[in-house]
Amino acid sequence: MLVDSHCHLDFPDFQDDLEGVIGRARAAGVVTIQTICTRLSKFDDVRALTERFDNLYCSVGVHPHNAAEEAPDGVDDLVGRTRHAKVIGIGETGLDYYYQHSPRAAQERSFRIHIEAARVTGLPVIVHTRDADADTIAVLADEMAKGAFPGLIHCFSAGREVAEKAIELGMMVSLSGIVTFAKAEALRAIVRDLPLDHLLVETDAPYLAPVPRRGKRNEPAFVAETARYLAGLLGVDFDALAAQTSRNFFKLFAKARPALAA
């Protein structure tokens, strides 16, 4: 059994194919999926998807790209939306200095609000970081010193220090199809040194389809390709990797309940 810990099934890419997407995921052994909220204005739509499928969960949050226009008013703006049984995570949030669609100050303010919501609820904060290693580490360390919270670095492609600091702080690291890309050797060098009991797998669908699906629309079924590649990279049995990354997911996202395989 596998878990796709991070995808975006509310995006238009899946509008006419959602039943098929869920069915293909089950057929590939992906029996639990988390679809991620990127705008509070879209949260009701994201949550509604989870009510259609027993094995689908969601988060609540504002992507750093949208932090200036849709930042939460405060912690309660997020916490109140976590009371639904299918809301298991906070985010995605974080810092993205590559595109900087929102000013850095707005991103950081939103990031800290999400972390406080994670601290209050006990739900994991889902961290997006791109070209912002030093500031991401600084915010996580500063906030952890104020009080512990669970979390993970999603779609990890940052530097070694981000992964090592996250694990030192008790967080997990989630790997996407990027790890399979031909030019990702630097990432693979880092991943080889990470402890398996701190790793998750994800698609970030519809983006970042793994080899040999690269160039196609990504979907949760394809997380099996990433997991298979990762097992080879780490020198472990595929079934063992699938089982461990799934255990890691349910340990971190403790509000979720494992679904039965089809």
C-alpha angles and dihedrals in degrees: 000000000000136000126214097211097188133028139128109236093163091067117108090249089078101036096108099031109044097119089050092048093053091045094051090048091055091047089054091051095257099135101163127047134181117204113201130227116224101172130034088219087064097043096100090054092048093049091047090059090059090055090061096056128043093211097050124095133172146202133224122228153095123268113231089245087065099039096108097051102031107024113150114260089231144316093296090058087067102030094057091058094053094071092087110100093235096053105096106156145040117233155317090244137138140095129316115180095165096077100012093199085162127038115265093243091055091048093051094047091051091045092055092048090053091049091052089051089052090050092050097045101032089231117134120261111230108218125206114192129173126166088344104094100138096045093044091053091046094051094046093048093045093048094044088055088059092054137320123274133171122243152132142224104243125212090005114214101135130108127295093258092061092054094044093047092047091053091045087055091051096257130131133235123227122207126209135188089286089085089066096052118114094235095048098090092121089055092048090052089058095043093053088064098048121103113251092224089066098050133101131178128224144164104216081210135222083035135061103023108196126241122302089031095047113140093030129098106276120231137176095266088066092065084084089066091053092047092049091051092046092051089055092046092052095039096239134127114271094232090050092051092047091050094046097047089048091051088049091052095051091044091054099035093042094166090067121086123216114252122222118253116252 
